[in-house]
């Protein structure tokens, strides 16, 4: 069980920019890419989420930066309520939440309530040669309406659990220094997810014209 059941409780014991770090930026696509267990909690998920978000999508990462014991910073997805994350969530129509499982085989577990987007991500990743498993129940299902991936405007999002085995192939290694060096597989993975998101971003652009345009 996680030591902290809310960000408020975590903040009482852990120090920002000493024990954890928060990074975020606001995009214009109506889509947010989250890594709520980033940094040393689930290594590699921050960089994967950042690359998928690029310049157009919103990006949020809660990163463990302690010298050890970063798993204690894990707040489960149905309880994660850090205020700046919730601000992005409330502003977004679509959420893709990036996580890391401990499994050794190179596989992605897809969950969440947004079946249309989940199917498109599945197809794009399979076309790129990745092994995909779809989940509807614990531990990777992401089907709880309180899960942060489902709190967006559509009321449904996608949760991606990327195994440690696959993440280790995306970087030189999963150390902080090794994660600065991405492999070709990293680019293929993040590009496939970005391509899956393109039609959803296009629909948002059509229905949410910029201020001052017809």
PEFENTA-V9094 format. One record per residue. RES is the residue in one letter. OMEGA is omega in whole degrees, 0 to 359 (none if undefined). NEAR is the number of other ideal C-beta (glycine too) atoms within 12 Angstrom. Layout:
res={RES RES}
omega={OMEGA OMEGA}
near={NEAR NEAR}
This chain:
res={X X X X X X X X X X X X X X X X X X X X X X X X X X X X X X X X X X X X X X X X X X X X X X X X X X X X X X X X X X X X X X X X X X X X X X X X X X X X X X X X X X X X X X X X X X X X X X X X X X X X X X X X X X X X X X X X X X X X X X X X X X X X X X X X X X X X X X X X X X X X X X X X X X X X X X X X X X X X X X X X X X X X X X X X X X X X X X X X X X X X X X X X X X X X X X X X X X X X X X X X X X X X X X X X X X X X X X}
omega={179 178 184 180 176 177 179 180 177 184 179 184 185 186 178 180 168 178 179 181 178 177 180 170 186 176 184 188 186 181 177 176 186 168 185 177 187 181 183 177 174 192 178 185 178 183 177 179 181 181 178 181 182 182 188 183 174 184 176 174 170 190 170 183 179 178 177 177 183 178 177 180 182 172 185 188 180 181 185 187 178 191 182 173 181 176 178 180 182 180 189 174 186 177 168 183 186 180 177 175 182 186 186 181 182 186 175 175 181 177 182 186 183 186 182 180 179 180 180 177 178 184 181 180 178 177 179 174 182 177 185 172 178 185 176 181 180 1 189 189 181 186 179 180 178 177 185 180 182 183 182 184 179 181 181 180 182 174 180 176 183 185 176 178 179 180 181 178 181 183 174 169 186 172 178 179 181 181 175 185 182 178 176 180 177 180 180 181 184 179 179 179 178 179 178 183 188 181 179 176 180 178 179 180 180 185 179 181 179 178 177 178 180 none}
near={10 21 19 28 17 19 29 16 19 30 20 13 18 30 14 20 14 14 27 34 28 33 29 33 21 22 28 23 34 30 47 48 53 50 46 51 43 42 35 31 38 38 35 46 45 42 38 45 44 32 30 46 39 25 17 24 39 39 39 45 41 47 37 37 27 22 11 11 17 26 21 22 38 33 31 29 40 25 26 42 27 35 18 27 37 25 18 40 38 20 27 42 33 44 50 53 54 53 48 43 31 25 23 13 19 24 28 43 37 43 40 43 30 36 20 21 37 40 18 27 43 30 20 29 36 21 18 25 17 34 22 34 26 28 26 19 12 17 21 34 27 40 28 26 19 18 34 40 46 33 38 36 23 28 19 29 42 49 48 50 38 51 30 26 23 37 42 26 29 35 32 20 19 33 14 24 11 20 30 16 17 25 23 15 26 31 19 24 40 37 24 30 41 33 23 37 40 25 20 36 33 16 19 29 20 14 14 19 11 11 7 5 8 5}
